[in-house]
Amino acid sequence: MATTVETKGWTRNDMAARAAKELRDGYYVNLGIGIPTLVANNIPPGLTVTLQSENGMLGIGPFPYDDEVDPDLINAGKQTVSQLPQTSYFDSATSFGMIRGGHIDLAVLGGMEVSEDGDLANWMVPGKMIKGMGGAMDLVAGVKKIIVVMEHVSKNGAAKFIPECTLPLTGKNVVDMIITDLAVFQRPDHDSPFKLIELASGVTKEEVREKTTANYVD
């Protein structure tokens, strides 16, 4: 008789689905590169959310099937996307005007490190080649709420939710919520500490504590 092995923690899609639970009807949302792009396919039914991309697209649909791909329709991460009947297109200056003007309600971004004070590092690792900083710095400065979705530890097992960031910063004191494959942390304002509010399937508070060097409330 076959036995079922319970998988501990969340998959990348699970993390995106958890982030999608933070969406609200009428929100304008920007999704970062990597795991955040999966949020587009996890928007709850009946919820009206408008996705915005820095490269000049408002009203992004879900990822297309192979026979629906249009190479001219891409998001800021150069992934092919679909359009909707209400989709509009504009130049990059207008796009960043929306972001810097405070018109985007929520941004879901990836992260390399987040500090206990809400600092975010997600755009470069010194010594490694990068294509550019993208729009992350504008997003953390202009968007009303910032959610970071990332693996809880790096590939070498080092904590990513830490006392102070060691990588070049994207922004200081900007993160409102952290979603990892192990847990969810949130803070009510930027003067408060992060609080552990949810554990992933099969994960214990002790395991989260062992893999986190940042101070937080549990």
N, C-alpha and C positions, 0 to 999 in steps of 0.2 A: 504494500500500500504506500503510495507516494505521500511524502510529507511536505507541507507548505512552510517555507522559510520566510519569516517576516522581515521585510527590508527596513533597516533602521534609517531614520532621517528622510529628508525630502529630495526628490529628483529636481533637476533644473525646471521642468515643467510644473512641478508641485510648487516651487518657489514663486514662479510667475503667476500661478493661479492664486496663491496667497496674496501676492501684491495686488492682483485684480480685485480682491475683496475690498480694497481701500478706495476704489473708484466710486464716484457718486454721479447721479444723473445730471447731465449738463456740463460735466467737467471737460476742460480742454487739457490734454495730456501729452507729454513728450516722453518717448521711450528711448533709452540709451542703447548702446551696442551690446550684444551678447544676450544673457538671460533676459533682460528687460524686454527685448523684442517679442518674446513668447507671450507677453501679457496680451498682445493684440488678439491672440486666438483663445483667450480665457476670459473675455469680457462677459459678465453675467447677462443672460437673456433678458430683454426688456429694458436694459440700461442704455441710455443715449450718451455716448462718450465720443468726443472728437479728438482724433490723434493728430498731432502736429509734428512735422519733421524740419530740422534746421535747413535742409536743402531746398525748402520751398514748397511743401505740400501740406494741406490742411484737409483732413478727412481721409485717413488712410484705412483701407480695408484689411482683412486678414491675409496671411500669406497665400499666394495662389497655388493651385495644383499645377503639375508639370505642363499640362496642355493649355493652361491659362496664362502662362508667363508672358509678360510684356517687358522686354529688356529696358525700355525707356522709363518704366515706373520703378523707382528705387527709393529706399529710405536713406537716412544719413549714414548708415553702415554699409551702403551699397548692396543691400539685399533687395531682391525683387519683391514688390508688394502689389496689392490690388487697389483699384480706385472704387469710389462709391458714387452714386448719382449726385451727391452734394459736394464732391471733392473740388477744391480750388488750388490753383498753382500761382506762385509768385516768386520774386527774386529773393536772394539770401538776405538782403538788407531789410526787406519787409518782414521776413521770418524772424530775424533777430530783434526787430522792433517789437514784435509780439512778445518775445521772451524778456527782453530788457524792460519793456513797459509794464510787466506784471500781469499780463493777460493769460498766462498759462497757470492752471490751478495745481497741477501735480507733475512731477518728473520722476520716473523710475530709472535709476542709473546703476551701472555696475560699479564695483569698488575693489581696489587692491588692498587698501587699509582704511579703517575708520577709527578715530580716536574716541576716548571716553567723553571728550568735550564736543563731539560732533564734527570734528575736522574730517575732510575727505581727501584721499589721494587716489586718483583713478585715471590719470592721463599719461604717465610715463614711468619707466624704470631707468635710472641713469645707466648709460652704457649700451642700452638697447635701442635699435632703430625704431622710430615711430613715424607715422604718416603726418602727424600734426596733433594739436591739442583738441581739435574739434570744437564743439559748443558747450562742453561741460562747465567751463568757468562762468559763462553767461547764464547757464541754466541754474546753477546753485546760487547765483546772485539775484536772479530775477523771478524765479518760480516760487509760488506760495508754499508748497510742501515738497520735501525731497525724501524719497524712499530709496535706500541702497539695497540691492539684491546681490549677494555674493556667496561663495563657498566660505564656510566658517574658518577653515585653515587653508594655507597655501599648499602647493604640491609637495613641499618638503616638510609639511606638518606644522609650520609656524602659525601662531595666532594672527588673525587679520583684524580683530576687534581688540585694540591695544591702548595703552595709556596715552602715547603720543605717536603720531605718524612719523615714519622714518623716510618715506618717499616724498617727492615734491608735491605740495598741496594743490588741490583743485579749489578748495575754499575752506575757510575757518568757521567753525560753529554753524554748520549749514544743514546737517542731517537730522531729520525728524524721526525716521524709523529705519531699522536694519532688519532685513529678512535673510537668513542663511539656511543652509540645509539642515541645521540643528534647531534653530529657535528664531523667535521674533522679539526684538527690543524696540521700545518706543519711549518717547519723552513728551510731556505736554507742552513744553516751551523750551527755548534755548538756554534758560537759566537753570533747568532741572537736570538731574542725572537720568540716564537711560534705565528703564525697568524691563526686566524679563516678563513678557506678557503671554507667551505661548511656546510650547515645546513641539517639535516635530515628532512624528510617529516613532515610538520606541526609544526616544531620547530622554535621558534623565537630567535633572538640574545639576547633578554632580558631574556628568560628562561635559555639560556646557561650561561649568566652572573650570574644569581641568583644561579646556581648550580655549579659554578666554583670559587674557591678561589685563584687560580694561576693568575698571571698577564699575559696577552697576548694581541696581537694586533687584532682588529677587523675592 
